[in-house]
Amino acid sequence: MKHLVALLTLTGRYIFFIRSAFRKPENRNVYWRAFIEQCEEIGLRSFWVVLGISAFLGMVTVVQTAYMITIPVIPKFVIGMVARDSVILELAPTGLGCVLSSIVGYRIAAEIGYMRLSEQIDAQEMMGINTKAFIILPRVFAGLYMIPLLMILSIVVSLVAGGIAGVSRGILTEHQYRFGLLNDFKPSGVTMAFVKIFVFSFLIPTISSFMGYYAKGDELQVTKAATRSVTVNCVLILLADYIITSIMLDF
């Protein structure tokens, strides 16, 4: 019962935190500059990590799919179909969300936690600044803008790298792989992927900001808050992934 009450209290505190954050900005130019900075932090600094992880995920998906398909009567282009659906429906949105929760989420929570520790937030509040809005809004909008772009990059790189791995190892021909990617393609899968990634793009910066904003104590406590934000983000991303998949597959 205690844990349930604590969870409900924390959830209510998070909702009020988000509500306070989404207010009209005091100075649009300041918020715009902060938005551009966060786009660079979230997008550009995660670019090479996303590129590398996506390439290896695509290659592993094709190789493992070929290993599992042992029945000769199954055509080779099925490997392309399985790789396409695996990447679009699950690996790109959910895998990318978990990776960015550990990269972007940890950085946001630690950054805001040290702002709290150094009393920068208190100083801004004394000047009449809505610190919740100033801290969270640029990060949320930057996440909603950059993370879907990273997902598109992840899908393209994964499928291209998977094709290169499959063709170079002699698993299937380029024509077979391309035919598998296009065969029985359903746009609803792409829609589901974007719904997932937009939800994840909202969860990562808001939860990380919340954890960092209410961090108390010394540097060790800030580090613990940042680590906790990664854990909570990953759990909620997987939970949201299940809920979204269950709802959208029923339609």
DRENKOL-371668 format. One line per field, with one value per atom (N, C-alpha, C): residue number from 0; atom name; x, y, z. Coordinates in Angstrom, 3 decimals. Atoms other than C-alpha are relative to their C-alpha. Last residue first. Layout:
! residues N
nr (NUM|...) $
atom (CA|...) $
x (X|...) $
y (Y|...) $
z (Z|...) $
! end
This chain:
! residues 251
nr (250|250|250|249|249|249|248|248|248|247|247|247|246|246|246|245|245|245|244|244|244|243|243|243|242|242|242|241|241|241|240|240|240|239|239|239|238|238|238|237|237|237|236|236|236|235|235|235|234|234|234|233|233|233|232|232|232|231|231|231|230|230|230|229|229|229|228|228|228|227|227|227|226|226|226|225|225|225|224|224|224|223|223|223|222|222|222|221|221|221|220|220|220|219|219|219|218|218|218|217|217|217|216|216|216|215|215|215|214|214|214|213|213|213|212|212|212|211|211|211|210|210|210|209|209|209|208|208|208|207|207|207|206|206|206|205|205|205|204|204|204|203|203|203|202|202|202|201|201|201|200|200|200|199|199|199|198|198|198|197|197|197|196|196|196|195|195|195|194|194|194|193|193|193|192|192|192|191|191|191|190|190|190|189|189|189|188|188|188|187|187|187|186|186|186|185|185|185|184|184|184|183|183|183|182|182|182|181|181|181|180|180|180|179|179|179|178|178|178|177|177|177|176|176|176|175|175|175|174|174|174|173|173|173|172|172|172|171|171|171|170|170|170|169|169|169|168|168|168|167|167|167|166|166|166|165|165|165|164|164|164|163|163|163|162|162|162|161|161|161|160|160|160|159|159|159|158|158|158|157|157|157|156|156|156|155|155|155|154|154|154|153|153|153|152|152|152|151|151|151|150|150|150|149|149|149|148|148|148|147|147|147|146|146|146|145|145|145|144|144|144|143|143|143|142|142|142|141|141|141|140|140|140|139|139|139|138|138|138|137|137|137|136|136|136|135|135|135|134|134|134|133|133|133|132|132|132|131|131|131|130|130|130|129|129|129|128|128|128|127|127|127|126|126|126|125|125|125|124|124|124|123|123|123|122|122|122|121|121|121|120|120|120|119|119|119|118|118|118|117|117|117|116|116|116|115|115|115|114|114|114|113|113|113|112|112|112|111|111|111|110|110|110|109|109|109|108|108|108|107|107|107|106|106|106|105|105|105|104|104|104|103|103|103|102|102|102|101|101|101|100|100|100|99|99|99|98|98|98|97|97|97|96|96|96|95|95|95|94|94|94|93|93|93|92|92|92|91|91|91|90|90|90|89|89|89|88|88|88|87|87|87|86|86|86|85|85|85|84|84|84|83|83|83|82|82|82|81|81|81|80|80|80|79|79|79|78|78|78|77|77|77|76|76|76|75|75|75|74|74|74|73|73|73|72|72|72|71|71|71|70|70|70|69|69|69|68|68|68|67|67|67|66|66|66|65|65|65|64|64|64|63|63|63|62|62|62|61|61|61|60|60|60|59|59|59|58|58|58|57|57|57|56|56|56|55|55|55|54|54|54|53|53|53|52|52|52|51|51|51|50|50|50|49|49|49|48|48|48|47|47|47|46|46|46|45|45|45|44|44|44|43|43|43|42|42|42|41|41|41|40|40|40|39|39|39|38|38|38|37|37|37|36|36|36|35|35|35|34|34|34|33|33|33|32|32|32|31|31|31|30|30|30|29|29|29|28|28|28|27|27|27|26|26|26|25|25|25|24|24|24|23|23|23|22|22|22|21|21|21|20|20|20|19|19|19|18|18|18|17|17|17|16|16|16|15|15|15|14|14|14|13|13|13|12|12|12|11|11|11|10|10|10|9|9|9|8|8|8|7|7|7|6|6|6|5|5|5|4|4|4|3|3|3|2|2|2|1|1|1|0|0|0) $
atom (N|CA|C|N|CA|C|N|CA|C|N|CA|C|N|CA|C|N|CA|C|N|CA|C|N|CA|C|N|CA|C|N|CA|C|N|CA|C|N|CA|C|N|CA|C|N|CA|C|N|CA|C|N|CA|C|N|CA|C|N|CA|C|N|CA|C|N|CA|C|N|CA|C|N|CA|C|N|CA|C|N|CA|C|N|CA|C|N|CA|C|N|CA|C|N|CA|C|N|CA|C|N|CA|C|N|CA|C|N|CA|C|N|CA|C|N|CA|C|N|CA|C|N|CA|C|N|CA|C|N|CA|C|N|CA|C|N|CA|C|N|CA|C|N|CA|C|N|CA|C|N|CA|C|N|CA|C|N|CA|C|N|CA|C|N|CA|C|N|CA|C|N|CA|C|N|CA|C|N|CA|C|N|CA|C|N|CA|C|N|CA|C|N|CA|C|N|CA|C|N|CA|C|N|CA|C|N|CA|C|N|CA|C|N|CA|C|N|CA|C|N|CA|C|N|CA|C|N|CA|C|N|CA|C|N|CA|C|N|CA|C|N|CA|C|N|CA|C|N|CA|C|N|CA|C|N|CA|C|N|CA|C|N|CA|C|N|CA|C|N|CA|C|N|CA|C|N|CA|C|N|CA|C|N|CA|C|N|CA|C|N|CA|C|N|CA|C|N|CA|C|N|CA|C|N|CA|C|N|CA|C|N|CA|C|N|CA|C|N|CA|C|N|CA|C|N|CA|C|N|CA|C|N|CA|C|N|CA|C|N|CA|C|N|CA|C|N|CA|C|N|CA|C|N|CA|C|N|CA|C|N|CA|C|N|CA|C|N|CA|C|N|CA|C|N|CA|C|N|CA|C|N|CA|C|N|CA|C|N|CA|C|N|CA|C|N|CA|C|N|CA|C|N|CA|C|N|CA|C|N|CA|C|N|CA|C|N|CA|C|N|CA|C|N|CA|C|N|CA|C|N|CA|C|N|CA|C|N|CA|C|N|CA|C|N|CA|C|N|CA|C|N|CA|C|N|CA|C|N|CA|C|N|CA|C|N|CA|C|N|CA|C|N|CA|C|N|CA|C|N|CA|C|N|CA|C|N|CA|C|N|CA|C|N|CA|C|N|CA|C|N|CA|C|N|CA|C|N|CA|C|N|CA|C|N|CA|C|N|CA|C|N|CA|C|N|CA|C|N|CA|C|N|CA|C|N|CA|C|N|CA|C|N|CA|C|N|CA|C|N|CA|C|N|CA|C|N|CA|C|N|CA|C|N|CA|C|N|CA|C|N|CA|C|N|CA|C|N|CA|C|N|CA|C|N|CA|C|N|CA|C|N|CA|C|N|CA|C|N|CA|C|N|CA|C|N|CA|C|N|CA|C|N|CA|C|N|CA|C|N|CA|C|N|CA|C|N|CA|C|N|CA|C|N|CA|C|N|CA|C|N|CA|C|N|CA|C|N|CA|C|N|CA|C|N|CA|C|N|CA|C|N|CA|C|N|CA|C|N|CA|C|N|CA|C|N|CA|C|N|CA|C|N|CA|C|N|CA|C|N|CA|C|N|CA|C|N|CA|C|N|CA|C|N|CA|C|N|CA|C|N|CA|C|N|CA|C|N|CA|C|N|CA|C|N|CA|C|N|CA|C|N|CA|C|N|CA|C|N|CA|C|N|CA|C|N|CA|C|N|CA|C|N|CA|C|N|CA|C|N|CA|C|N|CA|C|N|CA|C|N|CA|C|N|CA|C|N|CA|C|N|CA|C|N|CA|C|N|CA|C|N|CA|C|N|CA|C|N|CA|C|N|CA|C|N|CA|C|N|CA|C|N|CA|C|N|CA|C|N|CA|C|N|CA|C|N|CA|C|N|CA|C|N|CA|C|N|CA|C|N|CA|C|N|CA|C|N|CA|C|N|CA|C|N|CA|C|N|CA|C|N|CA|C|N|CA|C|N|CA|C|N|CA|C|N|CA|C) $
x (0.756|-7.748|0.383|1.414|-6.767|-0.830|0.183|-3.101|-1.443|-0.018|-3.159|-0.168|1.122|-4.303|-0.032|1.258|-2.000|-1.187|0.098|1.006|-1.326|0.227|0.410|-0.170|1.337|0.030|-0.321|1.005|3.083|-1.416|-0.140|5.333|-1.059|0.705|4.029|0.052|1.429|5.115|-0.821|0.449|8.508|-1.490|-0.065|9.022|-0.498|1.190|7.809|-0.018|1.197|10.376|-1.245|0.001|13.212|-1.254|0.258|12.372|-0.100|1.434|12.139|-0.356|0.783|15.564|-1.488|-0.203|17.214|-0.848|0.766|15.679|0.136|1.403|16.973|-0.849|0.088|20.513|-1.441|-0.188|20.116|-0.107|1.226|18.660|0.090|1.039|21.525|-1.308|-0.334|24.059|-1.045|0.305|22.329|0.279|1.451|22.379|-0.444|0.381|26.126|-1.503|-0.228|26.737|-0.413|-1.296|25.160|0.105|-1.193|21.632|1.273|-0.450|18.365|1.263|-1.154|17.119|0.480|0.267|13.679|1.134|0.533|14.545|-0.177|-1.079|16.759|-0.471|-0.940|14.060|1.117|0.664|11.430|0.952|0.050|13.755|-0.609|-1.375|14.499|0.054|-0.351|10.798|1.405|0.826|9.911|0.374|-0.396|12.851|-0.825|-1.426|12.376|0.369|-0.330|8.575|1.451|0.565|7.799|0.429|-0.663|10.115|-0.526|-1.307|8.890|0.731|0.259|5.311|1.320|0.446|6.467|-0.322|-1.170|8.500|-0.404|-0.882|5.558|1.098|0.760|3.123|0.869|-0.030|5.796|-0.805|-1.356|6.356|0.071|-0.205|2.608|1.374|0.816|2.228|0.190|-0.740|5.130|-0.749|-1.168|3.417|0.831|0.421|0.125|1.160|-0.332|1.880|-0.391|1.182|1.683|0.389|-0.311|4.255|-1.281|1.035|3.124|0.297|1.107|6.392|-0.941|1.179|8.521|-1.228|0.300|11.301|-1.303|0.535|11.165|-0.364|1.372|11.607|-0.661|0.822|14.659|-1.455|0.135|16.165|-0.897|0.863|15.474|-0.236|1.373|16.911|-0.968|0.506|20.070|-1.437|-0.458|20.586|-0.588|1.007|20.247|0.563|1.263|22.409|-1.127|0.614|25.595|-1.298|-0.173|27.477|-0.643|-1.435|27.901|0.284|-0.552|24.227|1.465|0.607|22.855|0.597|-0.452|25.291|-0.537|-1.428|24.696|0.529|-0.128|20.933|1.445|0.462|21.048|0.111|-1.070|23.172|-0.387|-1.108|20.603|1.131|0.403|17.680|1.105|0.169|19.333|-0.320|-1.331|20.569|-0.111|-0.702|17.124|1.346|0.677|15.264|0.778|-0.220|17.784|-0.626|-1.383|17.776|0.269|-0.030|13.985|1.396|0.644|14.256|-0.015|-0.972|16.812|-0.599|-0.965|14.345|1.071|0.583|11.672|0.926|0.026|14.131|-0.729|-1.221|14.931|-0.110|-0.464|11.592|1.140|1.069|9.752|0.414|0.156|13.011|-1.053|-1.174|13.710|-0.071|0.191|10.140|1.187|1.111|10.526|-0.169|-0.421|13.978|-1.098|-0.962|12.998|0.430|0.570|9.871|1.007|0.557|11.490|-0.446|-0.836|13.913|-0.556|-1.288|12.325|0.875|0.174|8.839|1.335|0.480|9.784|-0.153|-1.124|11.891|-0.441|0.651|9.015|1.029|0.019|11.252|-0.727|1.349|10.389|-0.112|0.155|13.970|-1.363|0.014|13.869|-0.159|1.333|12.907|-0.114|0.936|16.044|-1.406|-0.274|18.246|-0.956|0.505|16.613|0.204|1.462|17.202|-0.611|0.350|20.876|-1.517|0.988|21.248|-0.294|-0.750|24.424|-0.906|-1.039|22.655|0.773|0.645|19.530|1.045|0.555|21.589|-0.700|-1.111|23.542|-0.427|-0.340|20.291|1.137|0.962|19.255|0.266|-0.164|22.400|-0.922|-1.218|22.306|0.195|0.207|18.669|1.219|0.974|19.227|-0.176|-0.609|22.428|-0.947|-0.983|20.881|0.612|0.685|17.866|0.950|0.632|19.923|-0.630|-0.915|22.285|-0.585|-1.265|20.511|0.988|0.290|17.016|1.271|-0.013|18.416|-0.365|-1.370|19.303|0.051|-0.794|15.935|1.434|0.482|14.032|0.810|-0.527|16.199|-0.434|-1.439|15.432|0.637|-0.218|11.742|1.484|0.591|11.367|0.358|-0.285|13.932|-0.649|-1.405|13.911|0.280|-0.541|10.160|1.417|0.968|7.752|0.636|0.976|10.072|-0.886|-0.643|13.094|-1.040|-0.674|11.232|0.587|1.004|8.843|0.639|0.747|11.638|-0.971|-0.896|13.883|-0.724|-0.158|11.026|0.877|1.272|10.118|0.117|0.189|13.733|-1.274|-0.983|14.214|-0.125|0.657|10.978|0.948|0.446|12.801|-0.742|-1.000|14.675|-0.491|-0.823|11.653|0.903|0.256|10.513|0.892|1.131|10.577|-0.332|-0.364|14.107|-1.146|0.826|13.037|0.265|-0.735|15.912|-0.784|0.796|14.693|0.791|1.209|16.240|-0.850|-0.377|19.746|-1.243|-0.423|18.427|0.359|1.217|16.563|0.335|0.726|19.746|-1.283|-0.769|21.805|-0.756|0.001|19.178|0.705|1.367|18.553|-0.055|0.303|22.275|-1.392|-0.788|22.989|-0.321|0.490|20.141|0.743|1.298|21.080|-0.573|-0.235|24.719|-1.310|-0.659|23.805|0.188|0.988|21.303|0.614|0.896|23.841|-0.998|-0.708|26.463|-0.899|-0.457|24.187|0.648|1.180|22.430|0.396|0.409|25.795|-1.183|-0.910|27.020|-0.336|0.046|23.986|0.841|0.425|23.568|0.102|-0.908|25.586|-0.388|-1.334|23.834|0.940|-0.144|20.291|1.427|0.753|19.813|0.301|-0.356|22.529|-0.667|-1.387|22.165|0.392|0.012|18.396|1.395|0.440|18.867|-0.107|-1.073|20.929|-0.374|-1.050|18.330|1.151|0.498|15.542|1.067|-0.104|17.539|-0.466|-1.431|17.979|0.219|-0.413|14.237|1.479|0.463|13.400|0.431|-0.809|15.539|-0.381|-1.355|13.946|0.906|-0.047|10.431|1.403|-0.840|10.828|0.219|-0.172|8.208|0.767|-1.367|7.092|0.074|-0.526|3.349|1.393|0.586|2.770|0.669|0.606|3.427|-0.808|-0.996|5.854|-0.623|-0.666|3.341|0.965|1.006|1.183|0.627|0.230|4.198|-0.980|-1.248|5.175|-0.157|-0.004|1.564|1.261|1.047|1.530|-0.047|-0.477|4.870|-1.016|-1.021|3.668|0.551|0.677|0.549|0.972|0.684|2.647|-0.724|-1.016|4.955|-0.625|-0.484|2.012|1.007|1.056|0.430|0.414|0.055|3.704|-1.036|-1.188|4.184|-0.004|0.204|0.605|1.172|1.047|1.141|-0.249|-0.608|4.454|-1.018|-0.891|2.853|0.582|0.832|0.000|0.865) $
y (-0.796|-1.348|-0.419|0.365|-3.945|0.742|1.256|-3.677|-0.453|-0.238|-0.015|-1.276|-0.815|-0.608|0.077|0.700|-3.525|0.774|1.158|-1.896|-0.712|-0.523|1.400|-1.139|-0.579|-0.336|0.481|1.068|-2.576|0.555|0.805|0.267|-1.097|-0.741|2.488|-0.757|0.063|-0.150|0.708|1.371|-0.559|-0.165|0.178|3.216|-1.396|-0.628|3.486|-0.114|0.746|0.950|0.583|1.294|2.516|-0.805|-0.199|6.027|-1.323|-0.303|4.959|0.187|1.189|3.304|0.231|0.970|6.212|-1.242|-0.476|8.725|-0.961|0.368|6.672|0.434|1.447|7.001|-0.483|0.181|10.790|-1.474|-0.477|10.885|-0.191|1.009|8.723|0.395|1.149|11.077|-1.102|-0.415|14.055|-1.148|0.070|12.249|0.423|1.412|11.651|-0.158|0.496|15.303|-1.464|-0.316|16.407|-0.582|0.562|16.579|0.419|-0.685|17.024|-0.671|0.655|16.184|0.822|0.253|17.667|-0.780|-1.213|19.309|-0.195|-0.945|16.420|1.215|0.617|13.785|0.972|0.137|16.021|-0.568|-1.335|17.003|-0.043|-0.348|13.343|1.373|0.789|12.483|0.345|-0.421|15.333|-0.760|-1.282|14.868|0.396|-0.091|11.100|1.355|0.593|10.886|0.277|-0.811|13.312|-0.524|-1.313|11.773|0.959|0.131|8.332|1.342|0.219|9.311|-0.095|-1.290|10.763|-0.116|-0.863|7.602|1.370|0.436|5.294|1.024|-0.195|7.229|-0.371|-1.430|7.411|0.320|-0.360|3.648|1.470|0.489|2.978|0.400|-0.832|5.168|-0.405|-1.255|3.368|0.949|0.279|0.039|1.245|-0.093|1.414|-0.296|-1.318|2.011|0.141|-0.626|-1.759|1.333|-1.097|-3.288|0.682|-0.054|-6.584|1.084|0.939|-6.889|0.110|-0.630|-3.752|-0.906|-1.269|-4.799|0.611|0.273|-8.393|1.268|0.478|-7.269|-0.281|-1.163|-5.241|-0.403|-0.836|-8.246|1.201|0.683|-10.590|0.854|-0.034|-8.134|-0.652|-1.362|-7.627|0.115|-0.969|-11.377|1.377|-0.271|-13.559|1.031|0.495|-15.086|0.139|0.953|-14.667|-0.583|1.360|-13.057|-1.066|0.291|-9.769|-1.402|0.216|-9.742|-0.400|1.166|-10.228|-0.324|1.214|-7.833|-1.254|0.178|-5.104|-1.283|0.449|-5.551|-0.265|1.381|-5.335|-0.578|0.827|-2.181|-1.479|-0.004|-0.582|-0.911|0.784|-1.631|-0.055|1.412|-0.475|-0.853|0.594|2.810|-1.489|0.046|3.732|-0.713|0.949|2.821|-0.168|1.356|4.562|-1.042|0.373|7.746|-1.443|0.181|7.859|-0.419|1.281|7.305|-0.286|1.050|10.120|-1.380|-0.036|12.430|-1.069|0.645|11.294|0.024|1.454|12.160|-0.725|0.698|15.652|-1.523|-0.336|17.504|-0.915|0.318|16.006|0.275|1.448|16.033|-0.412|0.501|19.686|-1.518|-0.299|20.534|-0.452|0.797|18.743|0.233|1.402|20.165|-0.887|0.170|23.747|-1.447|-0.224|23.394|-0.138|1.170|21.734|0.265|1.198|24.178|-1.076|-0.322|27.521|-1.238|-0.215|26.171|0.227|1.261|24.726|0.134|0.904|27.783|-1.325|1.305|30.224|-1.068|0.869|33.254|-1.295|0.104|35.791|-0.857|-1.030|36.875|-0.079|-1.298|34.908|1.155|-0.167|31.841|1.330|-0.338|32.267|0.214|-1.373|32.382|0.443|-0.899|29.239|1.463|0.000|27.425|0.943|-0.800|28.434|0.092|-1.041|27.150|0.936|-1.266|25.138|1.211|0.085|21.903|1.308|-0.067|22.764|0.031|-1.351|23.503|0.213|-0.873|20.331|1.474|0.280|18.384|0.878|-0.743|20.095|-0.225|-1.435|18.898|0.827|-0.435|15.437|1.505|0.094|14.874|0.503|-1.006|16.177|-0.012|-1.333|14.167|1.077|-0.131|10.927|1.400|-0.091|11.349|0.192|-1.312|12.122|0.159|-1.054|9.155|1.378|0.097|6.497|1.081|-0.235|7.478|-0.067|-1.437|7.825|0.311|-0.523|4.137|1.479|0.464|3.054|0.518|-0.647|5.216|-0.406|-1.363|4.060|0.725|0.084|0.435|1.374|0.410|1.212|-0.092|-0.878|3.265|-0.385|-1.432|1.604|0.853|-0.333|-1.986|1.495|0.164|-2.406|0.536|0.128|-1.766|0.025|-1.093|-0.367|-0.073|-1.307|-2.590|1.098|-0.032|-5.843|1.371|-0.125|-5.199|0.077|-1.256|-4.500|0.186|-1.088|-7.342|1.337|0.095|-9.850|1.139|-0.364|-8.695|-0.008|-1.446|-8.753|0.470|-0.598|-12.285|1.517|-0.098|-13.307|0.631|-1.378|-12.496|0.203|-0.841|-15.795|1.422|-0.823|-17.940|0.961|-1.409|-20.521|0.866|-0.477|-23.953|1.468|-0.416|-24.639|0.606|0.786|-24.678|0.487|1.189|-23.358|-0.852|0.540|-19.824|-1.156|0.647|-19.206|-0.619|1.192|-18.534|-0.758|1.027|-16.149|-1.300|0.440|-14.199|-1.096|0.901|-14.098|-0.515|1.240|-12.672|-0.991|0.768|-10.103|-1.338|0.435|-8.884|-0.869|1.153|-8.797|-0.544|1.140|-6.538|-1.257|0.440|-4.158|-1.223|0.642|-3.965|-0.531|1.345|-3.305|-0.740|0.818|-0.373|-1.435|0.376|1.060|-0.911|1.008|1.009|-0.493|1.260|2.810|-1.100|0.550|5.523|-1.368|0.566|6.108|-0.675|1.152|6.600|-0.708|1.104|8.815|-1.250|0.446|11.118|-1.254|1.403|11.414|-0.640|0.757|14.615|-1.469|0.098|16.088|-0.843|0.558|15.360|-0.235|1.237|15.756|-0.654|0.983|18.313|-1.348|0.422|20.215|-1.091|0.770|20.317|-0.519|1.352|21.388|-0.888|0.669|24.396|-1.445|0.323|25.358|-0.738|1.075|25.164|-0.436|1.227|27.266|-1.214|0.332|29.941|-1.286|0.458|29.856|-0.392|1.372|30.051|-0.565|0.823|33.158|-1.472|0.089|34.735|-0.881|1.001|33.902|-0.166|-0.605|35.770|-1.042|-1.421|35.115|0.720|-0.434|31.816|1.496|-0.926|31.012|0.484|-1.338|28.038|0.912|-0.400|24.350|1.288|-0.261|23.857|0.554|-1.287|24.258|0.364|-1.057|21.465|1.382|-0.195|19.215|1.140|-0.528|19.653|0.306|-1.429|19.171|0.684|-0.642|15.838|1.505|-0.076|14.799|0.718|-1.051|15.589|0.222|-1.291|13.540|1.163|-0.226|10.591|1.349|-0.369|10.860|0.305|-1.340|10.867|0.503|-0.945|7.900|1.439|-0.054|5.948|1.009|-0.732|6.804|0.157|-1.407|5.731|0.852|-0.504|2.456|1.479|-0.190|1.825|0.561|-1.158|2.369|0.324|-1.215|0.000|1.263) $
z (0.991|-35.570|-1.403|-0.054|-32.949|-1.046|0.736|-33.939|0.013|1.442|-32.931|-0.811|0.462|-29.347|-1.521|-0.250|-28.498|-0.555|0.915|-30.149|0.155|1.353|-28.340|-1.001|0.065|-24.957|-1.415|-0.070|-25.404|-0.166|1.211|-26.556|-0.040|1.056|-23.750|-1.319|-0.320|-21.228|-1.073|0.285|-22.917|0.296|1.454|-22.975|-0.378|0.582|-19.374|-1.522|-0.409|-18.169|-0.655|0.691|-20.183|0.334|1.431|-19.007|-0.736|0.143|-15.357|-1.467|-0.337|-15.508|-0.222|1.076|-17.327|0.244|1.156|-14.897|-1.182|-0.199|-11.959|-1.190|0.256|-13.285|0.130|1.439|-13.469|-0.379|0.652|-9.948|-1.511|-0.228|-8.669|-0.675|0.845|-10.269|0.145|1.375|-8.663|-0.965|0.136|-5.304|-1.403|0.052|-5.639|-0.198|1.353|-6.482|-0.156|0.586|-3.204|-1.411|-0.609|-1.832|-0.706|-1.213|-3.687|0.536|-0.633|-7.161|1.190|-1.419|-7.823|0.672|-0.629|-11.145|1.506|-0.285|-12.276|0.775|-0.933|-11.973|0.384|-1.296|-13.591|1.054|-0.601|-16.425|1.394|-0.378|-17.128|0.653|-1.185|-17.049|0.472|-1.142|-19.399|1.270|-0.598|-21.796|1.223|-0.350|-22.311|0.594|-1.292|-22.154|0.411|-1.076|-24.959|1.365|0.075|-27.538|1.056|-0.648|-26.437|0.033|-1.430|-27.292|0.754|-0.534|-30.619|1.493|-0.203|-31.281|0.510|-1.095|-30.693|0.263|-1.238|-32.876|1.196|-0.317|-35.587|1.258|-0.416|-35.540|0.399|-1.360|-35.623|0.524|-0.884|-38.697|1.457|-0.140|-40.373|0.925|-0.824|-39.732|0.253|-1.404|-41.040|0.949|-0.577|-44.372|1.465|-0.586|-45.060|0.641|-0.919|-47.430|0.466|-1.046|-48.941|1.046|0.095|-50.907|1.200|0.593|-50.935|0.003|-0.672|-48.565|-0.498|-1.321|-49.820|0.755|0.192|-53.433|1.352|0.343|-52.435|-0.191|-1.194|-50.667|-0.279|-0.964|-53.567|1.247|0.516|-56.094|0.991|-0.194|-54.010|-0.459|0.990|-53.875|0.307|1.023|-50.796|-0.973|-0.559|-48.062|-1.014|0.908|-50.075|0.497|-0.543|-47.184|-0.887|-0.087|-49.104|0.529|1.341|-50.123|0.078|0.625|-46.614|-1.355|-0.694|-44.937|-0.683|0.307|-47.539|0.638|1.386|-47.269|-0.384|0.050|-43.496|-1.399|-0.551|-43.716|-0.011|0.967|-46.023|0.483|1.168|-43.821|-1.051|-0.350|-40.609|-1.219|-0.191|-42.122|0.315|1.287|-43.464|0.144|0.897|-40.273|-1.294|-0.507|-37.982|-0.915|0.292|-40.073|0.408|1.458|-39.876|-0.444|0.277|-36.123|-1.497|-0.280|-35.818|-0.269|1.104|-37.529|0.187|1.185|-35.056|-1.214|-0.183|-32.214|-1.145|0.404|-33.517|0.094|1.349|-33.529|-0.457|0.947|-30.548|-1.443|0.079|-28.585|-1.012|0.718|-29.424|-0.140|1.423|-28.429|-0.834|0.527|-25.090|-1.497|0.091|-24.363|-0.584|1.105|-25.172|-0.185|1.333|-22.987|-1.135|0.685|-19.947|-1.439|0.012|-18.379|-0.924|0.610|-19.198|-0.127|1.437|-18.498|-0.685|0.574|-15.122|-1.509|0.259|-14.308|-0.614|-0.151|-14.674|-0.365|1.174|-14.261|0.335|0.546|-11.571|-1.243|1.038|-10.808|-0.682|-0.684|-7.547|-0.978|-0.597|-9.584|0.734|1.081|-11.698|0.544|0.421|-8.587|-1.103|-1.040|-7.184|-0.386|0.106|-10.469|1.028|1.177|-10.493|-0.144|-0.322|-6.920|-1.174|-0.020|-7.744|0.229|-1.023|-6.782|0.138|-1.313|-8.758|1.105|-0.084|-11.871|1.341|-0.398|-11.133|0.015|-1.394|-11.212|0.503|-0.813|-14.442|1.486|0.250|-16.207|0.893|-0.685|-14.634|-0.139|-1.451|-15.634|0.764|-0.416|-19.172|1.515|0.081|-19.691|0.498|-1.088|-18.423|0.001|-1.289|-20.677|1.160|-0.144|-23.784|1.383|0.462|-23.641|0.317|-0.720|-21.570|-0.409|-1.419|-22.686|0.831|-0.273|-26.204|1.453|0.147|-26.345|0.369|-1.146|-24.938|-0.066|-1.216|-27.438|1.219|-0.027|-30.348|1.267|-0.231|-29.554|0.089|-1.388|-29.223|0.333|-1.023|-32.409|1.431|0.168|-34.714|1.085|-0.246|-33.436|-0.089|-1.343|-33.046|0.181|-1.091|-35.892|1.380|-0.034|-38.555|1.240|-0.172|-37.911|0.183|-1.303|-37.339|0.280|-1.061|-40.249|1.387|0.114|-42.707|1.145|-0.412|-41.517|-0.031|-1.455|-41.737|0.519|-0.625|-45.249|1.517|0.123|-46.429|0.662|-0.903|-45.090|-0.020|-1.307|-46.853|1.024|-0.192|-50.103|1.322|-0.646|-49.747|0.265|0.900|-50.545|0.764|-0.308|-47.961|-0.882|0.802|-49.627|0.275|1.371|-48.347|-0.800|0.924|-44.657|-1.429|0.454|-42.530|-0.998|1.102|-41.891|-0.623|-0.517|-38.466|-1.104|-0.775|-39.807|0.476|0.957|-42.481|0.717|0.696|-39.800|-0.996|-0.890|-37.694|-0.649|-0.173|-40.562|0.876|1.253|-41.551|0.175|0.286|-37.994|-1.244|-0.853|-37.168|-0.298|0.459|-40.139|0.801|1.312|-39.326|-0.498|-0.211|-35.652|-1.305|-0.527|-36.604|0.277|1.014|-38.836|0.497|1.019|-36.358|-1.050|-0.568|-33.503|-1.046|-0.225|-35.580|0.513|1.287|-36.954|0.196|0.662|-33.626|-1.311|-0.815|-31.901|-0.654|0.307|-34.735|0.814|1.397|-34.597|-0.225|-0.018|-30.830|-1.378|-0.864|-30.537|0.138|0.574|-33.566|0.850|1.342|-32.500|-0.443|0.174|-28.761|-1.345|-1.017|-27.990|-0.269|0.218|-31.269|0.989|1.256|-30.978|-0.301|-0.345|-27.350|-1.238|-0.743|-28.410|0.329|0.968|-31.022|0.682|0.857|-28.422|-1.002|-0.793|-25.932|-0.815|-0.079|-28.594|0.790|1.337|-29.293|-0.011|0.158|-25.577|-1.352|-0.903|-25.190|-0.147|0.567|-28.264|0.846|1.063|-27.034|-0.581|1.033|-23.752|-1.093|-0.308|-21.066|-1.108|-0.319|-22.610|0.270|0.998|-22.424|0.399|-0.087|-20.178|-1.016|1.266|-20.627|0.177|1.044|-17.745|-1.271|-0.247|-14.938|-1.122|0.146|-16.381|0.199|1.438|-16.829|-0.231|0.553|-13.166|-1.497|-0.322|-12.096|-0.512|0.811|-13.942|0.266|1.383|-12.418|-0.893|0.004|-8.893|-1.409|-0.098|-9.516|-0.033|1.279|-10.709|-0.001|0.980|-7.689|-1.359|-0.365|-5.317|-1.013|0.372|-7.115|0.316|1.464|-6.899|-0.475|0.455|-3.213|-1.516|-0.352|-2.446|-0.492|0.891|-4.320|0.246|1.313|-2.539|-1.001|-0.056|0.837|-1.365|0.000|0.000|0.000) $
! end
